[in-house]
């Protein structure tokens, strides 16, 4: 999303991903102090931060600045660090120390399976939603569309030349992909709302 559709360079994307690691490191240290009170407090704070970052991601668009992405990535890392320590402590608190090694292996195996399943489903949703919304948005474009008769608002997007059609198609693909990514966090109702806005514009 950031590289192909938002146009961010590799070094900026690396900094955004790196901020998650920085936030995770801070979260692990913070969890040591929070865990002295009650593990449930740390888990509540961590899951609350995860929910906050998820709601924040629902408001993304292709014009988002790098500062917001850096902060969101840091919050995600911080939440992961705060959650992971008390979650591990509570998961193995009732086990005998001789069973911890085997339990840890099963714990991480199930976590990896769950993560892989969610990533696969989310990616499938993004691909399906991108194609679906691209098809719907192309239906709104025609030589009789009011917006296409305003050259000062359309710029190089035109249906009269092959190069203009190519630029218009790329822009529709960018918008469709953005809606697809949003659908990984939101319901289909948000897609209908965005499409209705595009229909009013066209």
C-alpha positions in Angstrom: 0.0 0.0 0.0 2.6 2.5 1.0 5.0 1.8 -1.8 2.8 0.9 -4.7 -0.2 3.2 -4.2 0.9 5.9 -1.7 4.3 6.4 -3.4 6.5 6.3 -0.3 10.2 5.6 -0.8 11.8 2.5 0.7 13.7 4.4 3.4 10.5 6.1 4.8 8.7 2.7 4.8 11.7 1.2 6.7 11.5 4.0 9.3 7.7 3.3 9.7 8.3 -0.4 10.2 11.2 0.3 12.5 9.1 2.5 14.8 7.0 -0.6 15.6 10.2 -2.3 16.9 11.0 0.8 19.0 7.5 0.9 20.4 7.7 -2.8 21.2 11.0 -2.3 23.1 9.5 0.5 25.1 6.4 -1.7 25.7 8.4 -4.6 27.0 10.2 -2.4 29.6 6.9 -0.8 30.6 5.3 -4.2 31.0 7.9 -5.1 33.7 6.6 -2.2 35.9 3.0 -2.6 35.0 3.2 -6.4 35.7 4.1 -5.7 39.3 0.6 -4.5 39.9 -1.6 -7.0 38.1 -1.1 -8.7 34.7 -4.7 -7.9 33.8 -4.0 -4.2 34.0 -1.2 -4.6 31.4 -3.3 -6.7 29.1 -6.2 -4.2 29.3 -3.9 -1.3 28.5 -2.2 -3.2 25.7 -5.5 -4.3 24.0 -6.8 -0.8 24.4 -3.8 0.6 22.5 -4.3 -2.1 19.8 -8.0 -1.1 19.5 -6.9 2.6 19.3 -4.4 1.9 16.5 -7.0 -0.2 14.6 -9.5 2.6 14.7 -6.8 5.0 13.6 -6.1 2.8 10.6 -9.8 3.0 9.6 -9.2 6.7 8.9 -6.3 6.2 6.4 -6.4 7.6 3.0 -3.8 8.0 0.2 -2.9 11.5 1.4 -1.8 10.4 4.9 1.4 11.9 6.1 4.4 9.9 7.3 4.2 11.4 10.8 0.8 9.7 11.4 2.1 6.4 10.1 5.1 6.6 12.3 3.0 7.3 15.4 0.5 4.6 14.6 3.3 2.1 14.1 4.9 3.1 17.4 1.5 2.7 19.2 1.1 -0.8 17.7 4.6 -1.8 18.9 4.0 -0.4 22.3 0.7 -2.3 22.6 2.3 -5.5 21.5 5.1 -5.1 24.1 2.7 -4.3 26.9 0.4 -7.2 26.1 3.0 -9.9 25.5 4.6 -10.1 28.9 1.5 -10.4 31.1 -0.1 -12.7 28.5 2.9 -15.1 28.7 3.0 -14.9 32.5 -0.7 -15.7 32.8 -0.6 -18.5 30.2 2.2 -20.4 32.1 1.4 -19.4 35.6 -0.3 -22.7 36.5 2.2 -25.0 34.8 5.0 -26.9 36.4 8.4 -25.6 35.4 9.2 -28.9 33.7 6.4 -28.4 31.3 7.2 -24.8 30.3 9.4 -25.7 27.3 6.8 -27.9 25.7 4.0 -25.4 26.5 6.0 -22.6 25.0 6.5 -24.5 21.8 2.7 -25.2 21.5 1.9 -21.6 22.4 4.0 -20.2 19.7 2.9 -22.8 17.2 -0.8 -21.8 17.7 0.1 -18.1 17.6 1.8 -18.5 14.3 -1.1 -20.6 12.9 -3.6 -17.9 14.0 -1.5 -15.1 12.6 -1.1 -16.9 9.2 -4.8 -17.6 9.0 -5.7 -14.0 9.8 -3.1 -12.6 7.3 -4.4 -14.9 4.6 -8.0 -14.0 5.1 -7.2 -10.3 5.3 -5.1 -10.4 2.1 -7.9 -12.3 0.3 -10.4 -9.7 1.4 -8.1 -6.9 0.1 -7.7 -8.5 -3.3 -11.4 -9.3 -3.6 -12.5 -5.9 -2.5 -10.0 -4.1 -4.7 -11.3 -5.9 -7.9 -14.9 -5.4 -6.8 -14.6 -1.7 -6.2 -12.5 -1.1 -9.3 -15.3 -2.7 -11.3 -18.0 -0.6 -9.6 -16.1 2.7 -10.0 -15.5 2.1 -13.7 -19.3 1.9 -14.1 -19.5 5.5 -12.9 -17.3 6.8 -15.7 -18.7 7.7 -19.1 -18.4 10.5 -21.6 -21.6 11.9 -20.1 -20.2 12.1 -16.6 -20.3 15.7 -15.4 -16.8 15.7 -13.8 -15.2 14.6 -17.1 -16.4 17.7 -18.8 -14.4 19.9 -16.4 -10.9 19.9 -17.7 -9.6 22.2 -14.9 -10.7 19.5 -12.3 -9.7 16.4 -14.4 -6.2 17.5 -15.4 -4.5 14.7 -17.4 -7.4 12.2 -16.7 -9.4 12.0 -19.9 -11.3 9.4 -21.9 -10.3 10.9 -25.2 -6.7 9.6 -25.4 -5.1 6.2 -24.6 -2.6 7.9 -22.2 -5.4 9.7 -20.4 -7.4 6.5 -20.1 -4.3 4.8 -18.6 -3.8 7.5 -16.0 -7.5 7.4 -15.2 -7.3 3.6 -14.8 -4.3 3.8 -12.5 -6.0 6.4 -10.3 -9.2 4.2 -10.1 -6.9 1.3 -9.1 -5.3 3.3 -6.4 -8.6 4.3 -4.9 -10.0 0.8 -5.2 -7.0 -0.6 -3.4 -7.3 2.0 -0.6 -10.9 0.9 -0.1 -9.8 -2.7 -0.1 -7.3 -2.0 2.6 -9.9 -0.1 4.6 -12.3 -3.1 4.3 -9.7 -5.2 6.2 -10.6 -3.0 9.2 -14.2 -1.8 8.4 -17.4 -3.3 7.1 -18.8 -3.2 3.6 -21.1 -0.3 4.7 -18.0 2.0 4.5 -17.4 0.9 1.0 -20.9 1.8 0.0 -20.5 5.2 1.5 -17.3 5.9 -0.4 -18.8 4.6 -3.6 -21.8 6.9 -3.2 -19.5 9.9 -2.7 -17.7 8.9 -5.9 -21.0 8.6 -7.7 -22.0 12.1 -6.7 -18.6 13.4 -7.9 -19.0 11.6 -11.3 
